[in-house]
Amino acid sequence: MQMALRRTSPDVWINQIFSAKAARRGAVVRRSVAWVEREIGHDRFIAEIRSRGYHLVRTADQFIVICHAGPIDILF
């Protein structure tokens, strides 16, 4: 199976993700792992999250970005 090629610059996707209302409010942004690999690339995605001081969780086939730099507790 051939993966679809990216049609937009990774910078455009990064700006769209982190300028979303949820990201600006300090909430969460969710993206599929396949989407990240196709549109941005795993390493670039992680670098962008780290540069902002955000937190990243992976669950099954989804990345969840917690858009604030404060401490988090995983309760169960």
C-alpha positions in Angstrom: 0.0 0.0 0.0 1.4 3.4 -1.0 1.1 6.2 1.5 -0.3 9.5 0.2 2.2 12.2 -0.4 2.2 15.5 1.5 0.7 18.4 -0.5 1.4 21.2 2.0 4.5 22.4 3.8 5.0 21.0 7.3 5.1 24.6 8.6 1.6 25.1 7.4 0.3 22.1 9.3 2.3 23.1 12.4 0.8 26.6 12.4 -2.7 25.2 11.9 -2.4 22.7 14.7 -1.0 25.1 17.3 -3.1 28.1 16.3 -6.3 26.1 16.8 -8.6 27.5 19.5 -8.1 24.4 21.7 -4.3 24.9 21.6 -4.6 28.6 22.5 -6.9 27.8 25.4 -4.4 25.3 26.9 -6.7 22.3 26.1 -5.8 19.3 24.0 -5.2 18.6 20.4 -5.6 15.1 19.0 -4.1 13.8 15.8 -3.7 10.3 14.4 -0.2 8.8 14.3 -0.6 8.1 10.6 -1.5 11.8 9.9 1.5 13.0 11.8 3.8 10.7 9.9 2.3 11.7 6.5 2.0 15.5 7.1 4.7 16.5 9.4 6.9 13.6 10.4 7.3 12.1 13.9 10.6 13.9 14.7 9.3 17.3 13.6 6.0 16.9 15.6 7.9 16.0 18.8 10.4 18.8 18.3 7.5 21.3 18.0 5.7 20.0 21.1 8.9 20.1 23.1 9.8 23.6 22.0 6.5 24.8 23.4 6.9 22.9 26.7 3.7 20.9 26.0 3.1 17.3 26.9 2.6 14.4 24.4 0.7 11.2 25.1 0.3 8.3 22.6 -2.6 6.0 22.9 -3.2 3.3 20.3 -3.1 5.1 17.0 -3.6 8.7 18.4 -1.3 11.4 19.7 -2.8 13.7 22.3 -1.1 17.0 22.9 -1.7 18.7 26.2 -1.3 22.3 25.3 0.2 23.8 28.5 3.5 23.5 30.2 2.3 22.9 33.8 2.5 19.6 35.6 0.1 16.8 34.7 -1.1 13.8 36.7 -2.2 10.6 35.1 -4.7 9.3 37.5 -5.4 5.8 36.2 
